[in-house]
């Protein structure tokens, strides 16, 4: 399978590395291929990974992972070319944070109001794509083979296309996510993005960042 990754922050590189480890071909889209952190990461990879423009990564990928800072997401999509996403699965990992950091109570704030989410907005920007929200409420170091003392965590996903969600769930299970729960259509991104605020609040309060959510049921 061919994977396009848009973004070269911690999340983008974690996703690219996870895809390489299970044998996928990967092309990373970036405007800054010489960035020191990216070059250092590339030097540690055993498998071949390609770099290119955002448009080249979008064209390359059968599945495209959107790993951008929210405030720059629309510009990246436009740079990649909206038409290059048509009929493809887009895994939206973004969180629509306002970029101001935590307030005095250790709470981050979303840039979108309660009647809209990043997942819905990405789907609106990419009407020809199948957007699936996933992996937005877990640290980048736990995306592949998540292991916690309290047991395996749950990954919640949502999107409008059942086949697209199943394809993403299959990838997650290859990465070690035994418990993947489909919440429903892309509107559930509103709830999933709120989980990011909770995940970060716990981190700010405790100074630890290795935690996850788990749904307990009979």
Backbone as CSV, one residue per row, in Angstrom:
resi,resn,N_x,N_y,N_z,CA_x,CA_y,CA_z,C_x,C_y,C_z
1,UNK,0.839,-1.196,0.000,0.000,0.000,0.000,0.874,1.246,0.000
2,UNK,0.414,2.272,-0.683,1.127,3.540,-0.734,0.470,4.536,0.213
3,UNK,1.304,5.174,1.032,0.821,6.110,2.038,1.421,7.489,1.792
4,UNK,0.574,8.493,1.759,1.036,9.870,1.738,0.884,10.476,3.119
5,UNK,1.919,11.153,3.592,1.884,11.798,4.905,2.107,13.290,4.698
6,UNK,1.169,14.093,5.154,1.288,15.546,5.038,1.631,16.114,6.399
7,UNK,2.874,16.572,6.534,3.339,17.113,7.805,4.555,16.374,8.317
8,UNK,5.504,17.123,8.877,6.757,16.522,9.347,7.038,16.851,10.805
9,UNK,5.995,17.102,11.576,6.157,17.241,13.017,6.248,15.873,13.665
10,UNK,6.149,15.833,14.978,6.246,14.558,15.690,5.196,13.562,15.224
11,UNK,3.989,14.040,14.987,2.907,13.146,14.567,3.163,12.605,13.167
12,UNK,3.501,13.480,12.239,3.749,13.035,10.879,4.865,12.010,10.786
13,UNK,5.952,12.241,11.508,7.071,11.300,11.470,6.723,10.000,12.179
14,UNK,5.919,10.074,13.233,5.478,8.847,13.905,4.610,8.009,12.977
15,UNK,3.709,8.649,12.249,2.848,7.944,11.303,3.677,7.336,10.178
16,UNK,4.598,8.110,9.633,5.448,7.598,8.560,6.246,6.390,9.032
17,UNK,6.817,6.475,10.226,7.589,5.361,10.761,6.743,4.128,10.988
18,UNK,5.524,4.318,11.497,4.632,3.188,11.733,4.261,2.503,10.424
19,UNK,4.030,3.290,9.380,3.694,2.717,8.076,4.877,1.964,7.478
20,UNK,6.066,2.506,7.629,7.255,1.826,7.116,7.465,0.485,7.799
21,UNK,7.198,0.430,9.098,7.455,-0.795,9.859,6.548,-1.947,9.457
22,UNK,5.395,-1.654,8.882,4.532,-2.749,8.436,4.588,-2.925,6.916
23,UNK,5.610,-2.334,6.301,5.892,-2.622,4.909,5.214,-1.747,3.879
24,UNK,4.608,-0.647,4.289,3.978,0.247,3.332,5.017,1.159,2.684
25,UNK,4.735,1.588,1.465,5.540,2.614,0.817,5.061,3.981,1.308
26,UNK,5.994,4.860,1.591,5.639,6.139,2.207,6.274,7.304,1.449
27,UNK,5.465,8.321,1.212,5.973,9.582,0.677,5.481,10.696,1.584
28,UNK,6.421,11.493,2.083,6.108,12.579,3.004,6.074,13.892,2.241
29,UNK,4.998,14.629,2.416,4.881,15.942,1.805,5.366,17.029,2.749
30,UNK,6.226,17.898,2.251,6.780,18.962,3.091,7.269,20.113,2.229
31,UNK,7.246,21.295,2.794,7.858,22.458,2.146,9.287,22.676,2.609
32,UNK,9.721,21.865,3.586,11.043,22.071,4.185,11.795,20.738,4.277
33,UNK,12.192,20.162,3.143,12.854,18.858,3.158,14.208,18.845,3.850
34,UNK,14.841,20.002,4.008,16.162,20.046,4.646,16.079,20.323,6.142
35,UNK,14.890,20.365,6.702,14.726,20.626,8.133,15.551,19.637,8.947
36,UNK,16.374,20.104,9.883,17.279,19.210,10.621,16.573,18.037,11.295
37,UNK,15.435,18.274,11.916,14.732,17.186,12.604,14.284,16.120,11.620
38,UNK,13.854,16.530,10.443,13.439,15.578,9.413,14.628,14.789,8.900
39,UNK,15.739,15.454,8.633,16.922,14.760,8.144,17.469,13.793,9.189
40,UNK,17.415,14.178,10.463,17.862,13.276,11.532,16.978,12.042,11.593
41,UNK,15.684,12.225,11.434,14.753,11.089,11.437,15.018,10.181,10.244
42,UNK,15.211,10.758,9.073,15.472,9.971,7.868,16.721,9.114,8.014
43,UNK,17.735,9.650,8.688,19.001,8.920,8.827,18.859,7.662,9.676
44,UNK,17.784,7.574,10.454,17.572,6.428,11.339,16.652,5.367,10.737
45,UNK,16.118,5.630,9.548,15.158,4.695,8.962,15.867,3.611,8.164
46,UNK,15.425,2.377,8.378,15.981,1.252,7.632,15.311,1.096,6.269
47,UNK,14.049,1.477,6.185,13.311,1.367,4.933,13.370,2.687,4.166
48,UNK,13.214,2.583,2.861,13.273,3.777,2.022,11.996,4.598,2.176
49,UNK,12.155,5.888,2.309,11.019,6.800,2.380,11.278,7.953,1.428
50,UNK,10.246,8.378,0.735,10.381,9.444,-0.240,9.918,10.775,0.347
51,UNK,10.531,11.841,-0.121,10.090,13.191,0.212,9.595,13.874,-1.056
52,UNK,8.652,14.776,-0.899,8.154,15.511,-2.046,7.318,16.689,-1.610
53,UNK,6.754,17.364,-2.566,5.827,18.447,-2.277,4.531,17.858,-1.728
54,UNK,3.708,18.715,-1.137,2.426,18.236,-0.626,1.602,17.595,-1.740
55,UNK,1.623,18.188,-2.911,0.854,17.646,-4.032,1.372,16.275,-4.444
56,UNK,2.681,16.090,-4.403,3.266,14.808,-4.795,2.909,13.713,-3.800
57,UNK,2.892,14.044,-2.519,2.510,13.058,-1.506,1.039,12.699,-1.632
58,UNK,0.200,13.688,-1.945,-1.230,13.427,-2.107,-1.495,12.544,-3.321
59,UNK,-0.796,12.798,-4.397,-0.943,11.969,-5.596,-0.465,10.551,-5.322
60,UNK,0.621,10.419,-4.588,1.256,9.126,-4.331,0.382,8.209,-3.480
61,UNK,-0.246,8.748,-2.465,-0.879,7.913,-1.453,-2.213,7.323,-1.863
62,UNK,-2.383,6.023,-1.588,-3.714,5.423,-1.644,-4.518,5.903,-0.437
63,UNK,-3.819,6.040,0.684,-4.367,6.614,1.903,-3.464,7.770,2.300
64,UNK,-4.067,8.881,2.708,-3.305,10.080,3.048,-3.559,10.435,4.503
65,UNK,-2.490,10.607,5.257,-2.586,11.010,6.656,-2.340,12.510,6.756
66,UNK,-3.309,13.206,7.316,-3.221,14.655,7.485,-2.712,14.944,8.890
67,UNK,-1.443,15.360,8.983,-0.746,15.502,10.273,-0.245,16.929,10.462
68,UNK,-1.071,17.880,10.154,-0.666,19.279,10.152,-1.132,20.009,11.404
69,UNK,-0.444,21.108,11.708,-0.957,22.055,12.690,-2.256,22.628,12.142
70,UNK,-3.290,22.697,12.989,-4.598,23.081,12.471,-4.583,24.419,11.747
71,UNK,-3.883,25.397,12.270,-3.923,26.734,11.691,-3.323,26.776,10.287
72,UNK,-2.544,25.764,9.930,-1.979,25.709,8.587,-2.599,24.648,7.702
73,UNK,-3.630,23.984,8.181,-4.181,22.832,7.472,-4.800,23.204,6.131
74,UNK,-5.601,24.244,6.100,-6.241,24.617,4.839,-5.205,24.968,3.776
75,UNK,-4.154,25.669,4.165,-3.109,26.039,3.207,-2.406,24.804,2.660
76,UNK,-2.175,23.807,3.514,-1.534,22.569,3.058,-2.438,21.841,2.070
77,UNK,-3.726,21.756,2.382,-4.665,21.091,1.478,-4.708,21.799,0.129
78,UNK,-4.753,23.116,0.148,-4.783,23.869,-1.105,-3.491,23.691,-1.885
79,UNK,-2.364,23.644,-1.173,-1.079,23.425,-1.833,-1.010,22.036,-2.456
80,UNK,-1.614,21.067,-1.779,-1.604,19.691,-2.279,-2.518,19.514,-3.481
81,UNK,-3.513,20.382,-3.620,-4.473,20.260,-4.717,-5.666,19.425,-4.305
82,UNK,-6.803,20.059,-4.133,-7.997,19.358,-3.652,-8.323,18.152,-4.522
83,UNK,-8.152,18.258,-5.816,-8.479,17.185,-6.751,-7.615,15.943,-6.530
84,UNK,-6.445,16.114,-5.945,-5.558,14.969,-5.719,-6.028,14.068,-4.583
85,UNK,-7.033,14.500,-3.839,-7.586,13.691,-2.753,-8.834,12.922,-3.177
86,UNK,-9.341,13.180,-4.360,-10.600,12.576,-4.773,-10.545,11.053,-4.747
87,UNK,-11.587,10.453,-4.172,-11.760,9.002,-4.099,-10.724,8.327,-3.197
88,UNK,-10.022,9.107,-2.390,-9.013,8.545,-1.496,-9.465,8.662,-0.042
89,UNK,-8.866,7.826,0.796,-9.110,7.895,2.233,-8.145,8.909,2.829
90,UNK,-8.684,9.840,3.591,-7.869,10.836,4.285,-8.063,10.639,5.783
91,UNK,-6.991,10.288,6.477,-7.045,10.117,7.926,-6.697,11.455,8.562
92,UNK,-7.694,12.053,9.185,-7.523,13.378,9.782,-7.104,13.236,11.241
93,UNK,-5.871,13.637,11.544,-5.338,13.545,12.908,-5.297,14.928,13.560
94,UNK,-5.777,15.932,12.862,-5.666,17.299,13.371,-6.595,17.546,14.560
95,UNK,-6.216,18.522,15.355,-7.079,19.060,16.406,-7.152,20.570,16.214
96,UNK,-8.355,21.141,16.203,-8.495,22.563,15.872,-8.193,23.486,17.048
97,UNK,-6.980,23.397,17.561,-6.578,24.237,18.692,-6.318,25.663,18.218
98,UNK,-6.559,26.620,19.107,-6.426,28.023,18.699,-4.987,28.520,18.673
99,UNK,-4.038,27.689,19.089,-2.627,28.047,19.009,-2.119,28.922,20.128
100,UNK,-2.941,29.192,21.129,-2.542,30.082,22.220,-1.965,29.338,23.412
101,UNK,-1.949,28.012,23.358,-1.431,27.245,24.482,-2.438,27.164,25.614
102,UNK,-2.055,26.513,26.716,-2.992,26.335,27.828,-3.240,27.636,28.588
103,UNK,-4.462,27.768,29.118,-4.768,28.922,29.954,-4.271,28.681,31.374
104,UNK,-4.631,29.556,32.315,-4.124,29.450,33.684,-4.597,28.185,34.391
105,UNK,-5.627,27.544,33.846,-6.126,26.295,34.425,-5.582,25.057,33.720
106,UNK,-4.653,25.266,32.791,-4.087,24.139,32.066,-5.014,23.581,31.006
107,UNK,-5.879,24.417,30.474,-6.841,23.973,29.465,-6.537,24.607,28.121
108,UNK,-6.498,23.769,27.081,-6.387,24.270,25.721,-7.778,24.627,25.206
109,UNK,-7.817,25.485,24.203,-9.104,25.902,23.656,-9.144,25.640,22.154
110,UNK,-10.325,25.221,21.692,-10.523,24.934,20.283,-10.851,26.214,19.522
111,UNK,-10.393,26.273,18.283,-10.621,27.455,17.456,-11.996,27.441,16.798
112,UNK,-12.660,26.285,16.802,-13.969,26.157,16.168,-15.061,26.112,17.221
113,UNK,-16.246,26.565,16.856,-17.363,26.539,17.796,-17.952,25.130,17.879
114,UNK,-18.903,24.937,18.769,-19.415,23.603,19.071,-20.198,22.956,17.939
115,UNK,-20.591,23.728,16.939,-21.366,23.168,15.838,-20.502,22.801,14.635
116,UNK,-19.187,22.775,14.836,-18.272,22.416,13.753,-17.030,21.780,14.353
117,UNK,-16.419,20.887,13.591,-15.186,20.224,14.025,-14.171,20.280,12.899
118,UNK,-12.926,19.980,13.232,-11.896,19.900,12.197,-12.226,18.795,11.206
119,UNK,-12.697,17.660,11.715,-13.046,16.557,10.821,-14.091,16.952,9.800
120,UNK,-15.135,17.641,10.259,-16.181,18.093,9.342,-15.647,19.132,8.363
121,UNK,-14.793,20.025,8.855,-14.246,21.060,7.986,-13.342,20.459,6.920
122,UNK,-12.520,19.486,7.307,-11.660,18.817,6.325,-12.513,18.102,5.282
123,UNK,-13.584,17.444,5.721,-14.471,16.786,4.763,-15.105,17.798,3.816
124,UNK,-15.447,18.977,4.326,-16.011,20.024,3.468,-14.977,20.553,2.476
125,UNK,-13.736,20.685,2.918,-12.676,21.117,2.013,-12.369,20.063,0.956
126,UNK,-12.596,18.797,1.303,-12.266,17.674,0.417,-13.522,16.850,0.145
127,UNK,-14.487,17.402,-0.586,-15.760,16.702,-0.780,-15.645,15.394,-1.549
128,UNK,-14.573,15.240,-2.317,-14.406,14.009,-3.079,-13.643,12.927,-2.348
129,UNK,-13.209,13.210,-1.113,-12.425,12.248,-0.324,-13.296,11.604,0.744
130,UNK,-12.775,10.512,1.316,-13.431,9.828,2.426,-12.610,10.118,3.685
131,UNK,-13.057,11.090,4.467,-12.307,11.524,5.646,-12.671,10.650,6.844
132,UNK,-11.642,10.179,7.536,-11.816,9.388,8.756,-11.028,10.063,9.872
133,UNK,-11.703,10.392,10.952,-11.035,10.983,12.118,-10.460,9.869,12.970
134,UNK,-9.185,9.994,13.343,-8.542,8.964,14.163,-7.245,9.514,14.733
135,UNK,-6.782,8.917,15.819,-5.442,9.145,16.367,-5.205,10.572,16.868
136,UNK,-6.267,11.322,17.129,-6.084,12.711,17.550,-6.049,12.879,19.066
137,UNK,-6.215,11.794,19.812,-6.226,11.902,21.279,-5.251,10.917,21.910
138,UNK,-4.073,10.818,21.301,-3.018,9.933,21.803,-1.680,10.576,21.466
139,UNK,-0.679,10.361,22.287,0.638,10.908,22.011,1.298,10.219,20.834
140,UNK,2.146,10.933,20.127,2.781,10.374,18.934,3.642,9.161,19.252
141,UNK,4.192,9.080,20.477,5.037,7.940,20.826,4.226,6.689,21.135
142,UNK,2.901,6.802,21.171,2.054,5.638,21.461,1.189,5.238,20.277
143,UNK,1.402,5.831,19.127,0.563,5.514,17.975,0.834,4.117,17.436
144,UNK,2.075,3.683,17.508,2.447,2.337,17.089,2.678,1.482,18.324
145,UNK,2.033,0.314,18.351,2.177,-0.646,19.450,1.946,0.021,20.810
146,UNK,0.762,0.552,21.044,0.466,1.217,22.322,0.461,0.228,23.479
147,UNK,1.244,0.528,24.498,1.332,-0.358,25.662,1.223,0.477,26.930
148,UNK,0.296,0.071,27.799,0.056,0.792,29.047,-0.122,-0.209,30.177
149,UNK,0.296,0.177,31.367,0.208,-0.723,32.518,-1.226,-1.140,32.824
150,UNK,-2.186,-0.285,32.526,-3.589,-0.584,32.818,-4.294,-1.344,31.703
151,UNK,-3.540,-1.795,30.713,-4.140,-2.591,29.650,-4.238,-1.847,28.333
152,UNK,-4.722,-2.533,27.297,-4.783,-1.939,25.961,-5.789,-0.797,25.888
153,UNK,-5.423,0.298,25.240,-6.325,1.450,25.130,-7.325,1.277,23.989
154,UNK,-8.268,2.188,23.935,-9.272,2.225,22.870,-8.950,3.358,21.905
155,UNK,-9.094,3.084,20.614,-9.000,4.144,19.620,-10.378,4.351,19.000
156,UNK,-10.902,5.547,19.159,-12.187,5.910,18.571,-11.959,6.519,17.190
157,UNK,-12.813,6.139,16.244,-12.744,6.704,14.902,-14.151,7.103,14.466
158,UNK,-14.224,7.955,13.457,-15.523,8.282,12.877,-15.324,8.752,11.447
159,UNK,-16.383,8.697,10.674,-16.345,9.105,9.281,-17.632,8.698,8.591
160,UNK,-17.821,9.179,7.381,-19.079,8.929,6.676,-19.080,7.661,5.840
161,UNK,-17.915,7.110,5.543,-17.823,5.962,4.642,-17.391,4.715,5.413
162,UNK,-18.228,3.682,5.396,-17.949,2.476,6.177,-16.700,1.751,5.697
163,UNK,-16.515,1.672,4.386,-15.344,0.968,3.865,-14.060,1.709,4.216
164,UNK,-14.106,3.026,4.180,-12.928,3.815,4.554,-12.589,3.599,6.020
165,UNK,-13.604,3.587,6.865,-13.361,3.370,8.297,-12.809,1.976,8.552
166,UNK,-13.292,0.991,7.809,-12.773,-0.358,7.989,-11.311,-0.435,7.571
167,UNK,-10.952,0.256,6.493,-9.554,0.266,6.048,-8.654,0.898,7.099
168,UNK,-9.111,1.983,7.713,-8.323,2.635,8.761,-8.241,1.748,9.996
169,UNK,-9.343,1.108,10.356,-9.335,0.198,11.505,-8.362,-0.952,11.283
170,UNK,-8.284,-1.443,10.058,-7.350,-2.533,9.748,-5.906,-2.081,9.946
171,UNK,-5.587,-0.863,9.515,-4.238,-0.336,9.724,-3.947,-0.214,11.213
172,UNK,-4.894,0.325,11.958,-4.703,0.484,13.402,-4.463,-0.857,14.076
173,UNK,-5.169,-1.874,13.651,-4.978,-3.196,14.257,-3.604,-3.754,13.914
174,UNK,-3.119,-3.469,12.702,-1.746,-3.856,12.347,-0.737,-3.151,13.244
175,UNK,-1.072,-1.973,13.701,-0.184,-1.201,14.576,-0.301,-1.602,16.038
176,UNK,-1.216,-2.511,16.355,-1.341,-2.980,17.725,-2.536,-2.460,18.490
177,UNK,-3.442,-1.765,17.809,-4.664,-1.286,18.462,-5.712,-2.391,18.410
178,UNK,-5.845,-3.125,19.500,-6.788,-4.246,19.532,-8.230,-3.780,19.651
179,UNK,-8.442,-2.597,20.201,-9.794,-2.099,20.456,-10.021,-0.811,19.672
180,UNK,-10.653,-0.939,18.516,-10.977,0.203,17.664,-12.494,0.309,17.590
181,UNK,-13.031,1.463,17.951,-14.480,1.644,18.003,-14.909,2.730,17.025
182,UNK,-15.826,2.366,16.144,-16.409,3.297,15.184,-17.599,3.987,15.846
183,UNK,-17.495,5.301,16.037,-18.557,6.049,16.701,-19.687,6.465,15.764
184,UNK,-19.413,6.516,14.461,-20.455,6.947,13.538,-19.923,7.915,12.502
185,UNK,-20.762,8.862,12.082,-20.370,9.746,10.992,-19.372,10.812,11.445
186,UNK,-18.960,11.626,10.489,-17.860,12.561,10.735,-18.216,13.623,11.774
187,UNK,-19.507,13.830,12.046,-19.897,14.806,13.067,-19.374,14.438,14.455
188,UNK,-19.101,13.156,14.669,-18.559,12.745,15.962,-17.129,13.235,16.167
189,UNK,-16.549,13.859,15.148,-15.247,14.509,15.335,-15.314,15.562,16.434
190,UNK,-16.474,16.158,16.616,-16.618,17.176,17.667,-16.282,16.581,19.033
191,UNK,-16.794,15.396,19.280,-16.529,14.736,20.558,-15.092,14.227,20.630
192,UNK,-14.580,13.691,19.525,-13.209,13.168,19.533,-12.191,14.283,19.729
193,UNK,-12.451,15.437,19.165,-11.519,16.554,19.331,-11.559,17.114,20.746
194,UNK,-12.694,16.997,21.409,-12.765,17.385,22.820,-11.918,16.452,23.682
195,UNK,-11.785,15.190,23.263,-10.930,14.257,24.002,-9.484,14.733,24.019
196,UNK,-9.049,15.395,22.958,-7.682,15.926,22.924,-7.472,16.934,24.041
197,UNK,-8.472,17.779,24.286,-8.371,18.782,25.350,-8.227,18.092,26.702
198,UNK,-8.988,17.014,26.907,-8.898,16.258,28.161,-7.534,15.586,28.270
199,UNK,-7.086,14.974,27.182,-5.795,14.275,27.179,-4.665,15.249,27.545
200,UNK,-4.697,16.433,26.959,-3.659,17.426,27.237,-3.779,17.990,28.647
201,UNK,-5.002,18.197,29.126,-5.193,18.736,30.477,-4.574,17.815,31.514
202,UNK,-4.748,16.512,31.332,-4.143,15.551,32.260,-2.621,15.639,32.195
203,UNK,-2.091,15.807,30.989,-0.647,15.933,30.842,-0.095,17.185,31.493
204,UNK,-0.757,18.306,31.281,-0.303,19.554,31.906,-0.348,19.457,33.429
205,UNK,-1.367,18.781,33.949,-1.555,18.722,35.399,-0.576,17.769,36.068
206,UNK,-0.241,16.674,35.398,0.603,15.646,36.017,2.047,15.690,35.539
207,UNK,2.289,16.354,34.412,3.633,16.366,33.848,4.001,15.072,33.159
208,UNK,3.021,14.220,32.906,3.251,12.956,32.202,2.420,12.945,30.930
209,UNK,2.951,12.260,29.915,2.276,12.289,28.613,2.071,10.895,28.034
210,UNK,2.216,9.892,28.887,2.000,8.520,28.410,0.689,8.012,29.006
211,UNK,-0.406,8.422,28.402,-1.721,8.000,28.861,-2.659,7.928,27.658
212,UNK,-3.781,7.253,27.851,-4.715,7.028,26.744,-6.110,6.802,27.302
213,UNK,-7.071,6.747,26.402,-8.455,6.489,26.791,-8.808,5.021,26.570
214,UNK,-9.698,4.518,27.414,-10.180,3.152,27.261,-11.663,3.111,27.600
215,UNK,-12.442,2.480,26.738,-13.861,2.280,27.003,-14.035,0.951,27.729
216,UNK,-14.614,0.999,28.915,-14.853,-0.201,29.719,-16.298,-0.640,29.511
217,UNK,-16.498,-1.894,29.165,-17.858,-2.399,28.989,-17.930,-3.867,29.359
218,UNK,-19.138,-4.361,29.577,-19.362,-5.770,29.917,-19.238,-6.629,28.671
